Amino acid sequence: MRPSVATPAFVLAFAMLPAVVAQEVRTAVVPDSIHVGDIFRVAVRVLVPAGAVVVFPDTLAVPANVEAAARRETTVDSTEDGRMAHTAVYPLTAWRTGPVELPPTTLAVVSPRGESEVEATFRPFNVTTLLPGDTAEIEPRPARDVVGSSRLLWPFVVGALLVIVALALGMWVWRRRRPVALAEAGVLPRDAALAELDRIRKLGYLERNELKAFYTAVASVLRRYTAQLDPRWGAQLTTTELWRSMRRVLDDPSPVPAGGQPGAAEDGSNEAVELYSMLGRADLVKFARARPAVAEAGAVWAEARGWVEQYPPPQAEPGPGEEEG
């Protein structure tokens, strides 16, 4: 396994916590002294059996006076007892002094046995300031009305709502029509994705050890392919949001409709987990500066190509006499 990118402060904080059973969460907030405007970090670590995948939220639920300061960083390490330690680090910033208590967050653990959820809770902490106290005791005046009390605001509000509705409707129609247009033009998303993956493999990224460019290209093909299969799996979703959307759609027992959009698979959860695993490893390389081995990158490419070939399963062509009249 790759070494963790967690800071030494997190390593010390986790080491001081008591041992826990599988799928139980450890959390830490560092540093102990947090000032207004400073970046502090909240870490969540889950110990799971080998083969399980932990789905962390992209952001934590925070109070109004706290906001995210950077992207979430995730790592995976092995432990002495054979389990896997999945860790997520969330950089945050607080903008007001006083006590802060972060709401609990729910994590999904996906394993060959099924899916379960665990809850992570965080210790409360206090935010202080390095500035001296305000001795002037001057209160700012309230904001003045810019528009004026005699103006009618409802026409502007109604107009803005109509514009928003029109844009949303146009986007929905465009996304619904896009797979049909591809089918009518004779472009098969699976064939296009496989051809693009083969082209990427021949560009020499792995031979030049350009792993970030290689993982970015492979992930782009997978995201474009899923978006062509179903507009609900568009590129605007994060990896976690895409995984959850695929779970909801593939667990729906509706038949496969015309137009190439996937419905339910016999075991839809496996396809979603496999895709999440590939995109998650690509995110570690793109955003967390992970440096996997070249052989591991080649294995991810092979997994991506196999996933595109097998999902969705090709529909059997009608036999003689089964065509519609």
VENRALIN-V625448 format. One record per helix or strand of 2 or more residues. SS is the DSSP state (H for helix, E for strand). FROM is the first residue (numbers start at 1). LEN is the number of residues. If there is no record, write none. Layout:
SS&FROM&LEN + SS&FROM&LEN
This chain:
H&8&8 + E&25&6 + E&34&2 + E&39&10 + E&53&3 + E&66&3 + E&73&6 + E&84&11 + E&98&3 + E&105&7 + E&114&7 + E&125&4 + H&154&31 + H&189&13 + H&211&19 + H&231&3 + H&239&12 + H&268&20 + H&294&17
